[in-house]
């Protein structure tokens, strides 16, 4: 198992991530809302107190990595002193870029669908 093992990523990691909510519900016999709340708490803790190395944070895009400005997107960031900074210059392999492009397209489409409500 490796982050560079494309077969492991496609066959094991991605399906697990896609089914995480259902797995939590199955294991707890309860909603996965507490898991989402815990993730939000961890997110804010890192933002306020700083992260140990990189963390992933959903923030408004500044245009990095080809994501249109203003789209809320998960970036690798380093948090310090109540601020975050996007980790720049990471190489993205073509397979991962394809997945990112699909996500970007979905988010842009969703924003267009509600733009009239934001004016």
N, C-alpha and C positions, 0 to 999 in steps of 0.2 A: 504494500500500500504506500503510495507516494502522491504528493500533489502534482507530480509530473507524469504520473501513470494515467494516461488518457482513458484506458479501459476501466480502471478503478473509478475514476471520476464519473464516467458515463453510466457504468453498470451498477455501482454501489452508492457512491456519495450523493449524486443528484437525486436518485429515487428516495433515499432516506430523507433528504432535506424537503423534497416535495410532499412527503407523507408525515412530516413531524407533528403537525396538529392532530391528525388522526391517531398517531401513536400515543400522544399524550392523553387524549380522550380515552383510548382503549386501556392504557395503563392505570389511569386515575379514576376512570368511570365518572369523570367530571369534565367540565369545559376546560379548554386550554387557555382561558383568559388569564389565569394566574401566571402562566408561563410568559404570556405577552407582557403582563404587568412587571414581572421580574426583569424581562429584557429592557423595558423602559427605565426601570430603576438603575440597572447596570449602565445604561447609556448615559443617563444624567450624572451618575457618580463619576464616570470617566471624564465627562465634559467639565464638571466642577473641580474635581480633585486631580485630574490628569490621568493619562493612560500610561501603562507600562508598554512602551513600544506602540506598534500600530494597533488600531481597532477599526471596526467598520461602523460608519455612522451615516444615517440618512440625512442629507443636508441639501440646501439649494445649490444647484450646479453653478459653477463659475465658468463653465465651458470646458473644463478639464476632461481629458479622455474622450473627446468628441460628443459629450452629452450637452444638449442645448442649455443655454443659461436659464436659470430659474426652475428647471425641472428638479424635483426632489429625488435624489439618487443616492444610493449607498456607495460611499467612497472609503478607501483606506485613509485614515486620518491619524494624526498624533494630537492628543489633547494636552494642553498645558495652560495653567493660569486662567481657567475659564474660557479658553479659546480653543478652536480647532484649526488645524492646517492640513490640507489635502497632501498626501504623499504623492509627489510628482515623479514622472519619468519611469514608472514601472512598465516593463514589457508585457504586452498582452498577446498570447498566441492566437493564431487565426480561429481556432475552434471556440475559444473563450470570447473572442471579439464577435463572432457570429451570435452567440448567446446574448452578449451585451447589446448588440444591435437590435435583436428582437425585443428585448426589454425596453430599450430606448424608444423604439417605434410604438410599443404599447402605451408607454407613458405619455408620449406626444399626442397620440390619438385620444387618450383619456382627457388630457388637458383641453384639446380642441373641443371635445364633447361638452365641456362645462364652461368654456371661456365666456359665453354670454352671461353666466351667473356671476362672474368675477368683476364685471364692469359696474 
